[in-house]
Amino acid sequence: MITMMKISVVAMVPIMTIAGLLLKPGLITKGVFITAIVVEFFMAFLVSDYYENN
């Protein structure tokens, strides 16, 4: 279960970035890309931490 949640969380951010590129290519800058990577790792950490505690 944990592995599936990690895969879902890790796959979500690139999908959102690609969707953003398709909708508004001018909005995706270097800062947005770096922020997306940071958010991805933060969400993966939260999911891992949640399932370790439960």
PDB file of N, CA, C and O in Angstrom, chain B, residues numbered from 101:
ATOM      1  N   MET B 101       0.826  -1.201   0.000  1.00  0.00           N
ATOM      2  CA  MET B 101       0.000   0.000   0.000  1.00  0.00           C
ATOM      3  C   MET B 101       0.864   1.257   0.000  1.00  0.00           C
ATOM      4  O   MET B 101       0.588   2.213  -0.724  1.00  0.00           O
ATOM      5  N   ILE B 102       1.920   1.243   0.827  1.00  0.00           N
ATOM      6  CA  ILE B 102       2.783   2.423   0.912  1.00  0.00           C
ATOM      7  C   ILE B 102       3.449   2.692  -0.434  1.00  0.00           C
ATOM      8  O   ILE B 102       3.537   3.840  -0.871  1.00  0.00           O
ATOM      9  N   THR B 103       3.913   1.638  -1.086  1.00  0.00           N
ATOM     10  CA  THR B 103       4.589   1.816  -2.370  1.00  0.00           C
ATOM     11  C   THR B 103       3.649   2.424  -3.399  1.00  0.00           C
ATOM     12  O   THR B 103       4.051   3.287  -4.180  1.00  0.00           O
ATOM     13  N   MET B 104       2.416   1.984  -3.402  1.00  0.00           N
ATOM     14  CA  MET B 104       1.451   2.519  -4.365  1.00  0.00           C
ATOM     15  C   MET B 104       1.174   3.991  -4.103  1.00  0.00           C
ATOM     16  O   MET B 104       1.046   4.779  -5.040  1.00  0.00           O
ATOM     17  N   MET B 105       1.080   4.367  -2.820  1.00  0.00           N
ATOM     18  CA  MET B 105       0.854   5.774  -2.478  1.00  0.00           C
ATOM     19  C   MET B 105       2.043   6.627  -2.894  1.00  0.00           C
ATOM     20  O   MET B 105       1.865   7.732  -3.406  1.00  0.00           O
ATOM     21  N   LYS B 106       3.264   6.116  -2.677  1.00  0.00           N
ATOM     22  CA  LYS B 106       4.459   6.871  -3.070  1.00  0.00           C
ATOM     23  C   LYS B 106       4.478   7.074  -4.579  1.00  0.00           C
ATOM     24  O   LYS B 106       4.792   8.164  -5.058  1.00  0.00           O
ATOM     25  N   ILE B 107       4.145   6.032  -5.324  1.00  0.00           N
ATOM     26  CA  ILE B 107       4.130   6.140  -6.785  1.00  0.00           C
ATOM     27  C   ILE B 107       3.088   7.165  -7.217  1.00  0.00           C
ATOM     28  O   ILE B 107       3.335   7.962  -8.122  1.00  0.00           O
ATOM     29  N   SER B 108       1.929   7.147  -6.576  1.00  0.00           N
ATOM     30  CA  SER B 108       0.875   8.101  -6.926  1.00  0.00           C
ATOM     31  C   SER B 108       1.309   9.534  -6.662  1.00  0.00           C
ATOM     32  O   SER B 108       1.086  10.422  -7.486  1.00  0.00           O
ATOM     33  N   VAL B 109       1.934   9.756  -5.503  1.00  0.00           N
ATOM     34  CA  VAL B 109       2.369  11.106  -5.140  1.00  0.00           C
ATOM     35  C   VAL B 109       3.481  11.574  -6.063  1.00  0.00           C
ATOM     36  O   VAL B 109       3.462  12.711  -6.534  1.00  0.00           O
ATOM     37  N   VAL B 110       4.453  10.700  -6.326  1.00  0.00           N
ATOM     38  CA  VAL B 110       5.585  11.083  -7.160  1.00  0.00           C
ATOM     39  C   VAL B 110       5.146  11.317  -8.603  1.00  0.00           C
ATOM     40  O   VAL B 110       5.719  12.161  -9.292  1.00  0.00           O
ATOM     41  N   ALA B 111       4.144  10.587  -9.066  1.00  0.00           N
ATOM     42  CA  ALA B 111       3.678  10.747 -10.444  1.00  0.00           C
ATOM     43  C   ALA B 111       2.786  11.971 -10.620  1.00  0.00           C
ATOM     44  O   ALA B 111       2.621  12.464 -11.736  1.00  0.00           O
ATOM     45  N   MET B 112       2.212  12.462  -9.530  1.00  0.00           N
ATOM     46  CA  MET B 112       1.246  13.553  -9.639  1.00  0.00           C
ATOM     47  C   MET B 112       1.898  14.861 -10.087  1.00  0.00           C
ATOM     48  O   MET B 112       1.353  15.559 -10.942  1.00  0.00           O
ATOM     49  N   VAL B 113       3.052  15.200  -9.523  1.00  0.00           N
ATOM     50  CA  VAL B 113       3.671  16.496  -9.825  1.00  0.00           C
ATOM     51  C   VAL B 113       4.111  16.597 -11.285  1.00  0.00           C
ATOM     52  O   VAL B 113       3.826  17.615 -11.917  1.00  0.00           O
ATOM     53  N   PRO B 114       4.796  15.587 -11.860  1.00  0.00           N
ATOM     54  CA  PRO B 114       5.130  15.704 -13.289  1.00  0.00           C
ATOM     55  C   PRO B 114       3.898  15.794 -14.186  1.00  0.00           C
ATOM     56  O   PRO B 114       3.915  16.495 -15.199  1.00  0.00           O
ATOM     57  N   ILE B 115       2.841  15.093 -13.819  1.00  0.00           N
ATOM     58  CA  ILE B 115       1.610  15.167 -14.611  1.00  0.00           C
ATOM     59  C   ILE B 115       1.036  16.576 -14.555  1.00  0.00           C
ATOM     60  O   ILE B 115       0.576  17.103 -15.568  1.00  0.00           O
ATOM     61  N   MET B 116       1.065  17.193 -13.361  1.00  0.00           N
ATOM     62  CA  MET B 116       0.573  18.563 -13.231  1.00  0.00           C
ATOM     63  C   MET B 116       1.450  19.529 -14.027  1.00  0.00           C
ATOM     64  O   MET B 116       0.941  20.463 -14.647  1.00  0.00           O
ATOM     65  N   THR B 117       2.770  19.305 -14.010  1.00  0.00           N
ATOM     66  CA  THR B 117       3.682  20.177 -14.758  1.00  0.00           C
ATOM     67  C   THR B 117       3.437  20.060 -16.256  1.00  0.00           C
ATOM     68  O   THR B 117       3.403  21.069 -16.960  1.00  0.00           O
ATOM     69  N   ILE B 118       3.267  18.839 -16.747  1.00  0.00           N
ATOM     70  CA  ILE B 118       3.006  18.631 -18.178  1.00  0.00           C
ATOM     71  C   ILE B 118       1.671  19.262 -18.567  1.00  0.00           C
ATOM     72  O   ILE B 118       1.553  19.869 -19.632  1.00  0.00           O
ATOM     73  N   ALA B 119       0.668  19.116 -17.702  1.00  0.00           N
ATOM     74  CA  ALA B 119      -0.631  19.732 -17.987  1.00  0.00           C
ATOM     75  C   ALA B 119      -0.493  21.248 -18.045  1.00  0.00           C
ATOM     76  O   ALA B 119      -1.101  21.898 -18.895  1.00  0.00           O
ATOM     77  N   GLY B 120       0.306  21.809 -17.143  1.00  0.00           N
ATOM     78  CA  GLY B 120       0.551  23.253 -17.167  1.00  0.00           C
ATOM     79  C   GLY B 120       1.257  23.691 -18.432  1.00  0.00           C
ATOM     80  O   GLY B 120       0.941  24.740 -18.994  1.00  0.00           O
ATOM     81  N   LEU B 121       2.215  22.890 -18.885  1.00  0.00           N
ATOM     82  CA  LEU B 121       2.923  23.204 -20.136  1.00  0.00           C
ATOM     83  C   LEU B 121       1.966  23.203 -21.322  1.00  0.00           C
ATOM     84  O   LEU B 121       2.057  24.051 -22.209  1.00  0.00           O
ATOM     85  N   LEU B 122       1.053  22.243 -21.325  1.00  0.00           N
ATOM     86  CA  LEU B 122       0.109  22.170 -22.437  1.00  0.00           C
ATOM     87  C   LEU B 122      -0.867  23.342 -22.425  1.00  0.00           C
ATOM     88  O   LEU B 122      -1.246  23.852 -23.480  1.00  0.00           O
ATOM     89  N   LEU B 123      -1.275  23.769 -21.226  1.00  0.00           N
ATOM     90  CA  LEU B 123      -2.253  24.850 -21.130  1.00  0.00           C
ATOM     91  C   LEU B 123      -1.622  26.227 -21.333  1.00  0.00           C
ATOM     92  O   LEU B 123      -2.118  27.028 -22.126  1.00  0.00           O
ATOM     93  N   LYS B 124      -0.536  26.500 -20.622  1.00  0.00           N
ATOM     94  CA  LYS B 124       0.117  27.817 -20.686  1.00  0.00           C
ATOM     95  C   LYS B 124       1.633  27.629 -20.656  1.00  0.00           C
ATOM     96  O   LYS B 124       2.223  27.676 -19.577  1.00  0.00           O
ATOM     97  N   PRO B 125       2.273  27.420 -21.785  1.00  0.00           N
ATOM     98  CA  PRO B 125       3.719  27.173 -21.801  1.00  0.00           C
ATOM     99  C   PRO B 125       4.539  28.324 -21.219  1.00  0.00           C
ATOM    100  O   PRO B 125       5.619  28.089 -20.677  1.00  0.00           O
ATOM    101  N   GLY B 126       4.055  29.548 -21.319  1.00  0.00           N
ATOM    102  CA  GLY B 126       4.812  30.689 -20.820  1.00  0.00           C
ATOM    103  C   GLY B 126       4.875  30.774 -19.311  1.00  0.00           C
ATOM    104  O   GLY B 126       5.729  31.472 -18.766  1.00  0.00           O
ATOM    105  N   LEU B 127       3.977  30.068 -18.621  1.00  0.00           N
ATOM    106  CA  LEU B 127       3.947  30.145 -17.167  1.00  0.00           C
ATOM    107  C   LEU B 127       4.986  29.254 -16.493  1.00  0.00           C
ATOM    108  O   LEU B 127       5.357  29.496 -15.344  1.00  0.00           O
ATOM    109  N   ILE B 128       5.457  28.232 -17.192  1.00  0.00           N
ATOM    110  CA  ILE B 128       6.409  27.303 -16.598  1.00  0.00           C
ATOM    111  C   ILE B 128       7.812  27.881 -16.754  1.00  0.00           C
ATOM    112  O   ILE B 128       8.358  27.934 -17.856  1.00  0.00           O
ATOM    113  N   THR B 129       8.378  28.308 -15.644  1.00  0.00           N
ATOM    114  CA  THR B 129       9.731  28.859 -15.635  1.00  0.00           C
ATOM    115  C   THR B 129      10.619  27.974 -14.777  1.00  0.00           C
ATOM    116  O   THR B 129      10.174  26.960 -14.238  1.00  0.00           O
ATOM    117  N   LYS B 130      11.878  28.370 -14.659  1.00  0.00           N
ATOM    118  CA  LYS B 130      12.821  27.601 -13.853  1.00  0.00           C
ATOM    119  C   LYS B 130      12.367  27.539 -12.397  1.00  0.00           C
ATOM    120  O   LYS B 130      12.471  26.492 -11.757  1.00  0.00           O
ATOM    121  N   GLY B 131      11.869  28.646 -11.876  1.00  0.00           N
ATOM    122  CA  GLY B 131      11.406  28.681 -10.491  1.00  0.00           C
ATOM    123  C   GLY B 131      10.230  27.762 -10.244  1.00  0.00           C
ATOM    124  O   GLY B 131      10.163  27.095  -9.211  1.00  0.00           O
ATOM    125  N   VAL B 132       9.308  27.722 -11.180  1.00  0.00           N
ATOM    126  CA  VAL B 132       8.141  26.846 -11.048  1.00  0.00           C
ATOM    127  C   VAL B 132       8.580  25.390 -11.093  1.00  0.00           C
ATOM    128  O   VAL B 132       8.050  24.561 -10.354  1.00  0.00           O
ATOM    129  N   PHE B 133       9.540  25.071 -11.948  1.00  0.00           N
ATOM    130  CA  PHE B 133      10.040  23.701 -12.052  1.00  0.00           C
ATOM    131  C   PHE B 133      10.701  23.268 -10.746  1.00  0.00           C
ATOM    132  O   PHE B 133      10.452  22.165 -10.259  1.00  0.00           O
ATOM    133  N   ILE B 134      11.539  24.131 -10.178  1.00  0.00           N
ATOM    134  CA  ILE B 134      12.211  23.812  -8.915  1.00  0.00           C
ATOM    135  C   ILE B 134      11.185  23.672  -7.793  1.00  0.00           C
ATOM    136  O   ILE B 134      11.294  22.773  -6.960  1.00  0.00           O
ATOM    137  N   THR B 135      10.201  24.549  -7.770  1.00  0.00           N
ATOM    138  CA  THR B 135       9.146  24.462  -6.756  1.00  0.00           C
ATOM    139  C   THR B 135       8.378  23.153  -6.882  1.00  0.00           C
ATOM    140  O   THR B 135       8.036  22.540  -5.872  1.00  0.00           O
ATOM    141  N   ALA B 136       8.104  22.718  -8.104  1.00  0.00           N
ATOM    142  CA  ALA B 136       7.391  21.454  -8.315  1.00  0.00           C
ATOM    143  C   ALA B 136       8.196  20.277  -7.778  1.00  0.00           C
ATOM    144  O   ALA B 136       7.628  19.356  -7.190  1.00  0.00           O
ATOM    145  N   ILE B 137       9.510  20.297  -7.974  1.00  0.00           N
ATOM    146  CA  ILE B 137      10.356  19.216  -7.460  1.00  0.00           C
ATOM    147  C   ILE B 137      10.346  19.208  -5.933  1.00  0.00           C
ATOM    148  O   ILE B 137      10.240  18.148  -5.316  1.00  0.00           O
ATOM    149  N   VAL B 138      10.456  20.390  -5.324  1.00  0.00           N
ATOM    150  CA  VAL B 138      10.434  20.479  -3.859  1.00  0.00           C
ATOM    151  C   VAL B 138       9.100  19.979  -3.310  1.00  0.00           C
ATOM    152  O   VAL B 138       9.067  19.237  -2.328  1.00  0.00           O
ATOM    153  N   VAL B 139       8.007  20.386  -3.941  1.00  0.00           N
ATOM    154  CA  VAL B 139       6.677  19.939  -3.501  1.00  0.00           C
ATOM    155  C   VAL B 139       6.551  18.428  -3.635  1.00  0.00           C
ATOM    156  O   VAL B 139       5.966  17.776  -2.770  1.00  0.00           O
ATOM    157  N   GLU B 140       7.093  17.866  -4.708  1.00  0.00           N
ATOM    158  CA  GLU B 140       7.025  16.426  -4.919  1.00  0.00           C
ATOM    159  C   GLU B 140       7.712  15.679  -3.787  1.00  0.00           C
ATOM    160  O   GLU B 140       7.146  14.735  -3.235  1.00  0.00           O
ATOM    161  N   PHE B 141       8.931  16.091  -3.433  1.00  0.00           N
ATOM    162  CA  PHE B 141       9.642  15.410  -2.359  1.00  0.00           C
ATOM    163  C   PHE B 141       8.958  15.620  -1.008  1.00  0.00           C
ATOM    164  O   PHE B 141       8.934  14.709  -0.181  1.00  0.00           O
ATOM    165  N   PHE B 142       8.405  16.805  -0.779  1.00  0.00           N
ATOM    166  CA  PHE B 142       7.701  17.078   0.468  1.00  0.00           C
ATOM    167  C   PHE B 142       6.468  16.189   0.598  1.00  0.00           C
ATOM    168  O   PHE B 142       6.208  15.644   1.671  1.00  0.00           O
ATOM    169  N   MET B 143       5.715  16.040  -0.475  1.00  0.00           N
ATOM    170  CA  MET B 143       4.518  15.197  -0.435  1.00  0.00           C
ATOM    171  C   MET B 143       4.887  13.731  -0.240  1.00  0.00           C
ATOM    172  O   MET B 143       4.201  13.017   0.491  1.00  0.00           O
ATOM    173  N   ALA B 144       5.960  13.271  -0.881  1.00  0.00           N
ATOM    174  CA  ALA B 144       6.409  11.890  -0.692  1.00  0.00           C
ATOM    175  C   ALA B 144       6.815  11.661   0.758  1.00  0.00           C
ATOM    176  O   ALA B 144       6.528  10.607   1.325  1.00  0.00           O
ATOM    177  N   PHE B 145       7.485  12.647   1.361  1.00  0.00           N
ATOM    178  CA  PHE B 145       7.869  12.539   2.768  1.00  0.00           C
ATOM    179  C   PHE B 145       6.636  12.479   3.666  1.00  0.00           C
ATOM    180  O   PHE B 145       6.587  11.676   4.598  1.00  0.00           O
ATOM    181  N   LEU B 146       5.641  13.322   3.393  1.00  0.00           N
ATOM    182  CA  LEU B 146       4.425  13.320   4.212  1.00  0.00           C
ATOM    183  C   LEU B 146       3.697  11.984   4.137  1.00  0.00           C
ATOM    184  O   LEU B 146       3.223  11.475   5.153  1.00  0.00           O
ATOM    185  N   VAL B 147       3.608  11.417   2.944  1.00  0.00           N
ATOM    186  CA  VAL B 147       2.934  10.126   2.786  1.00  0.00           C
ATOM    187  C   VAL B 147       3.700   9.041   3.526  1.00  0.00           C
ATOM    188  O   VAL B 147       3.093   8.213   4.206  1.00  0.00           O
ATOM    189  N   SER B 148       5.026   9.032   3.404  1.00  0.00           N
ATOM    190  CA  SER B 148       5.842   8.032   4.091  1.00  0.00           C
ATOM    191  C   SER B 148       5.697   8.169   5.601  1.00  0.00           C
ATOM    192  O   SER B 148       5.536   7.174   6.308  1.00  0.00           O
ATOM    193  N   ASP B 149       5.753   9.401   6.091  1.00  0.00           N
ATOM    194  CA  ASP B 149       5.655   9.650   7.526  1.00  0.00           C
ATOM    195  C   ASP B 149       4.283   9.255   8.055  1.00  0.00           C
ATOM    196  O   ASP B 149       4.180   8.695   9.147  1.00  0.00           O
ATOM    197  N   TYR B 150       3.239   9.537   7.306  1.00  0.00           N
ATOM    198  CA  TYR B 150       1.876   9.199   7.729  1.00  0.00           C
ATOM    199  C   TYR B 150       1.708   7.692   7.881  1.00  0.00           C
ATOM    200  O   TYR B 150       1.126   7.230   8.862  1.00  0.00           O
ATOM    201  N   TYR B 151       2.210   6.926   6.923  1.00  0.00           N
ATOM    202  CA  TYR B 151       2.027   5.482   6.984  1.00  0.00           C
ATOM    203  C   TYR B 151       2.973   4.813   7.970  1.00  0.00           C
ATOM    204  O   TYR B 151       2.693   3.700   8.415  1.00  0.00           O
ATOM    205  N   GLU B 152       4.090   5.454   8.328  1.00  0.00           N
ATOM    206  CA  GLU B 152       4.951   4.913   9.374  1.00  0.00           C
ATOM    207  C   GLU B 152       4.276   5.044  10.731  1.00  0.00           C
ATOM    208  O   GLU B 152       4.408   4.160  11.578  1.00  0.00           O
ATOM    209  N   ASN B 153       3.555   6.137  10.943  1.00  0.00           N
ATOM    210  CA  ASN B 153       2.908   6.376  12.232  1.00  0.00           C
ATOM    211  C   ASN B 153       1.638   5.558  12.413  1.00  0.00           C
ATOM    212  O   ASN B 153       1.228   5.314  13.548  1.00  0.00           O
ATOM    213  N   ASN B 154       1.015   5.137  11.346  1.00  0.00           N
ATOM    214  CA  ASN B 154      -0.253   4.387  11.459  1.00  0.00           C
ATOM    215  C   ASN B 154      -0.054   2.913  11.217  1.00  0.00           C
ATOM    216  O   ASN B 154      -1.013   2.143  11.274  1.00  0.00           O
TER     217      ASN B 154
END
